């Protein structure tokens, strides 16, 4: 999902409201006007000041809220965001204990459904359309991308409307990586060589709370005092790291992505954020996936505040908002183009209804019903119908379907998107996915008897969603280096050697039942709120408090 190309006829417009810039001085213009010309911010001025050159005839549109930089999510397994929240049955020590063949529930909830959806040529674009819309309606303008894997062994990224960190097609937004080759994951020299290339590496690290989880970090010490860590390593989760570990990570320039809700749901605790902050580790946020996380960054901000409060008020609301904007851009080396609101930067914007409180508290408190506008690259993509009609005249707007905030419209068509996605409406995607998930056993049974893609006629290329967590594609999401002592190799889910066969295995249909499509927003999903409140691994009162904040 590379950055969409802004149509050449994108009109100039101006938004009037409280402008929360997240610049180096944390400037807030209480009654300001933000001017957008094409894909960039032309200027920001107090409402009483004259318009900049070229905007003399442009009447500012009152947005009825505060304007923020668009939210930048540094970790989300987007394809899985069609699946509902898991009622986690027990506390786990590390990722390998719950994800994989050792956990039958994982097949029924994750592996089975995603294998069916991920290989069907009609369902793949529906997944992309749905999860991108889910990101938009939760204020996200940048996330991790959706990778495709072909029967010929090739990989590429799906093109959609939100930015993705892996394929930007923009020299001002250096591309990051979230996968490494199998050999690089297990060879210290090759892994360090990859880290020395000019790309950030967003990789899972120390997922869990036990010794096996921490061993994944300890194994980065490949020789006494020498670490396979550079400023290009962005560790996702880091839940098992100690204060000393965070000091090492910071000393070598590493940063991290914090996913508090997912950590708490699976392991009963999250990263030692007080130690990370004390060490000076730069942090971003990620909602992980809907199976054990938030529906988007707007919800994860609330989860982060509750976790921060429980750890001793580690972060202010301003610092939390920075994690999802300015600091995330710094981690990616995008801060000269995105992450704050300044003239010349890209117009990725989020407008939220004012609550009359501190601007940062207002955003953390905001519900999905409070989002009034989301803009990517200057193009209004989601918002209230009046704002969308004013700011996107002539666009093929789609009214938000049931289960979303009322009186909202989406602007999803884009000439740079995948052709099979570009013409698909959200309503059509919902219809396809709802029917497929309700008929999972039958679909899986049919897929198990389909011709393997490797057996297709010569020259015919077929793509499927690259489900690197559950199917072998030759890529790894985490390093698996041996410990320096040689006595132990960190464990992890065994996936096996790469394969290009995408037909479902005969056992794929076993144990599958109908699954409901996860609703787009938390405020409209009573089942989600109920499950969240009852989750057994969350600290006392945490689930109820978070559910209340999301209603």
Buried (B, 14 or more C-beta within 10 A) or exposed (E): BBBBBBBEEBBBBBBBBBBBBBBEEBBBBEEBBBBBBBBBBBBBBEBEEEBBEEBEEBEBBEBBBBBBBBBBBBBBBBBBBBBBBBBBEEBBBBBBBBBBEEBEEBBBBBBBBBBBBBBBEEBBBBBBBBBBBBBBBBBBBBBBBBBBBBBBEEBBBBBBBBBBBBBBEBEEBBBBBBBBBBEBBBBBEBBBEBBEEEBBBBBBBBBBBBEBBBBBBBBBBBEEEEBBBBBBBBBBBBBBBBEEBBBBBBEBEBBBBBBBBBBBBBBBBBBBBBBBBBBEBBBBBBBBBBBBBBBBBBBBBBBBBBBBEBBEEBBBBBBBBBBBBBBBBBBBBBBEBBBBBBBEBBBBBBBBBBBEEBBBBBBBBBBBBBBBBBBBBBBBBBBBBEBBBBBBEEBEBBBBBEEBBEEBBBBBBBEBBBEBBBEBBBBBBBBBBBEBBBEBBEBBBBBBEEEEBBEEEEEEEBBBBBBBBBBBBBBBBBBBBBBBEEEEBBBBBEBEEBBBEBBBEEEBBBEBEEBEBBBBBBBBBEEBBEBBBEBEBBBEEBBBBBBEBBE
